[in-house]
């Protein structure tokens, strides 16, 4: 560079010179112009590599369903009846906690839980399409399995797994894959609407799994509530037989009526917890990979590498001239 004044090179207390190099924009432009062919080559290479990778990646399709929480049962009647007697609130099996629990939020957390997902995978036998798929044939609408993971001819797992993973995927590994890479659950805080989505190589499978998820979460919560209600009814009937007080018996009859409503509601509609507003359909368009964006990113990274390379070469040439 040119000569620098004392202002450009202030001395610190140790006597060492510290300074900031001024960037000569004209020299920078000249160096980039001189290295334009290298810059262009690296930018083109980055674009080509990104395009190749994008084309090799299989399409992933997303199916989703829009749900609305079903009208929750009012537990005010139970709470008001139990409120007449302080001890009733603590009776086992009555289930008064429902008065303060958001059933929809509970259902969503259940849907994302390891236990529910593990049961879902086992119930529908989806371990192979979950863990061994690598693509989808549009012409035959058949899933393409990775032969290095699952051998179709012998119907057996053949993957090379290193501990703690096993040749046959464990329930824990499969549920983690499903929860992290396949399932997506979200709720709009303003409207309360819930979106359940599944991403998979096969659009047919994505749609089917969403349908199964909606059915299963409704059935799971319904079975839980019915079981608790039946337990509560049995307990209350025992208390009616054990107490001679008619006033207390009337309270128990009121509680039984509320629990009976829960059982009746469960038998009326299969959409016990969530009602389907917009059901899942077989997606026609892929959601991943975003090939145009990948190509642009490859071009930018290649050009950036080209600029750095050209400037480093020019700097080295100046130093060793």
N, C-alpha and C positions, 0 to 999 in steps of 0.2 A: 504494500500500500504506500501512500504518500507519506510525507513527513507529518508528525503529529506534535502539537504544541503541548506545553505543560498542562493546559486545561484538559486536553484529550487523555493525558496520562498522569493522573494524580498519584502521588506517592503516599503509601500508607506508613504507619509508624515503624514497620519492620524494614522499610526501604524497598520493598517489592513494588513493582509497577503494576497497577490494575487499571484496565480500560475496556471499553466496549467498542468493537469494530463497527465502523459505519458501513452500511451496505450500499454499494455502488450499483444503482438500478441499471445503469447503462451496461456495466460489466456483466451483471447478472443476465440481462437480456441477450447480450452478445454470446455468453457461454451457452445459454439454452439454445440459441439459434445454431451455434456451431455443433451442438450435440443433438440436433433435431431428429436425425435419423435413428440414433440410439433411443431417444425418448419415444419416438413413434413406434419403434420395434417392441419396446417393453410394454407400451400401452396396448398394442395389438396383441401381444402375447398374453397379457392379463385378460383381455377381452375373450381371446380364443379359449383359454383355460376355463374361464367362468362359463362360457357357452357349453363346452364339452361336459363339465360337471353338471350343469343344469339339465342337459339333455339325458344324462345318464340317470339322474334322480327320477324315481317313479312318481306318478301323480298321487296325491292324497286328496280324498274327498271328505267333505264335512256335511253331516246331516244334523239337523237340530229341530227341536220342538219347543213351542212357546206354551207355557202352562200358567194357570192362575190358581192360587191357593183356594181350595173349596171353602165355602162358608163354614167357619168354625162353630162348633157347638157352644152354646152359651152355658157356662158353668155357674152363672150367677145364682140359679135356683138351688144348686147344691150348696154353694158357699153361704147363701142366706139362711138355708135350713140349718146347716151345720153351725152357723154363727150363733144360733140360739143356745147351743150347748158347746162350751169351750172344749170339752174333751173330744168331741167328734172329729175335730180337725186333725187329730193325731191318730185316729183309728187306722190300723193297717188295711190296705186294699181299697180304701175309699177313693184315692187318686185325686185329692183336692189340689195337688200341685199343678194340675192342668189349668187352673184359673190364672196362673201367671206365666205359663210357658207358651212360647210361640210355636205352634205345631208345625208351621211351614219351615221355620228355621231348624227345628229338630229333624224334620224330614230331609232337608238338604244335607245336614251334617251326617245323617244316617246313610244317605246316598253316597257320600264321599268316604265313608268309613271302610277300613280294611275288611271288617267282618262281612258287610253287605256285598262288597265287590268280590270277595272270595267266594261267597255263596252264589253270586251271580255267575261267575265263571264256571263253577262246578255244575250249577243247575242247567245251564244252557250248553255245556260242553264246548266252550269257545277257546280252549287253551291253544290249540294248533293255529287257528287263524289269528290269534292274538300274538303268539310268540314266534311263529315260523313263516309268516307271510313276508314277501318281498316285492310284490307287485300284483297287477290285475290285468287280465286279458280282456279288452273291450269287445273283441269279436265273439268270443265264447262266453263272456261274462263269468269267467272262472278265476278264482284266486290263484296266484302263482306262489308256490311254496319254495323256500330255500332248501335245496336237497342236502346242504351241509348241516342243516338243523333238524329237519324231519324227513324221513324216508317214507314216501307214500307207498311204495311196493310192499315193504314189510310192516307198515303202519307203526313205526317206532321212532323214537327220538335218537338222533345220532350226532348231536352237536358236541363240539369240543369245549367243555366247560371246565373252568379252573375254580378250585375251592374259594369261597364257600358255596358257589353255584354248583348245581348238579346237572347231569345230562338231561334229566326230565325237570323242566322248570318247576320250582316250588310254588306253593300257593302265595307265599309272601312276595316272591319275585314277580309273579304274574299280576298280582294286585297292584304292586308298585308301578309296573309298566302301564297297566290300564288307567290308573289314577293320574300318572304324570304325563303320558303321551297320547292317550286316547280320549279320556273323559274330560269334559269341560262343563262346569255348572256355575251359573251366575244368576243374581237376582237384582232387579231394578229396585232401588231403595224407595223411589217415589211411588211407583205403581204396584210394587210387590210381585210383578210378573217374573216368572222363573224361566230361564233358558237352559235346556239340557242338550248338549251337543256331543257328537262322536266323530272323530277323525280316523279314517282308515283308507287303505289302498283300494278297497272295494266300496263303491257307492251303495251297492245292495246291502252289504254287511253293515255299513254305517247306519243306514236307515233302520234295519232290523234291530240293531242293538239299542237304538234310541227308543223304539217301540217297547222292547223288552224292559228297559230301564224304567220307563214311565209306568208300565203295568206292575213291575215288581216293587217299586217303592210304595205305590198305593196299597198293594196287597200286604206288604210287610208292616206298614203302619196300621192298617186296618186289623190285621191279625193280632198285633200287640194290644190295640185298644179293646178289641173284643175279648181277648183273654183277660185283661185287667178288669173289664166290666163284669165278666162272668164270675171272676174271683170275688169281686166286691159284692155281687148279688148273693152268692153263696154265703159269704160272711154275714151280710146283713140279715139274711133269713135265719141264720143261727142266733143272731142277737134278738130278733123278734120273738123267737121261741123261748129265749132265756129270760126275757124281761116281762114283768107283769104290768108295767106302767103303760097305759094306753097312749098317753101323750108321747112318750118316747117311741112307742111302736109306730105312731103316725109319722114321726120324723124318719124312721127307718124305711117306711113304705115310700115316702117321698124320695129318699135317696135311691131306692130300688128302681123307682120310675125313671129317674134320670139315667141310671146305668142301662136300663132296658132300651131307652132311646138311642144310646150309643150302638147297641147291638142291632137295632132295627135299621139305623142309618147305614151301617156297614153293609147290610144285606140289600139295600135299595139300589146303590150305585157302585160300580167297580172303581170309579174315580173318587175315591174316598178322601184323599188329601189334596191332590192336584187335578184340576180340570184342564183338559187339552183345549187351548185356544187355536193354535195353529200346529197341526200334526206334522211329523217328519215326512219328507218325501225323498225319493232317490235323487241325489244331486246330479245334475248333468255336467256342471263345470267343476273343475278341480279348484281346490283352495291353496294347495302347495304343489310344487315349489313355484315361487314367483320368478320365472325365468328372465323376464325383461329387467327386473330389479337386480338380479344376480349378474346379468351381463353388464349393466351400468356400473355396478360396484366393482366388477373385475376390471373394467376400463379405467375407472378412477384410481384403483389401487396400482394398476400397471403404470399409469401416467405419473402417479406420485413417486413410485419406485424409480421411474425414468428420470424425473427431475432431480431426485437425490443423487442418483448415479452420475448424471452429467455434471452436477455441481461438485461432487467429490472428485471426479476425474480432473475437472478444471483446476480445483484447489491444489491437488497433488502435482499437476503439471506446472503450476506457478511456483510451488515450493522447491521443486527439483530442477527448475530451469537453470 
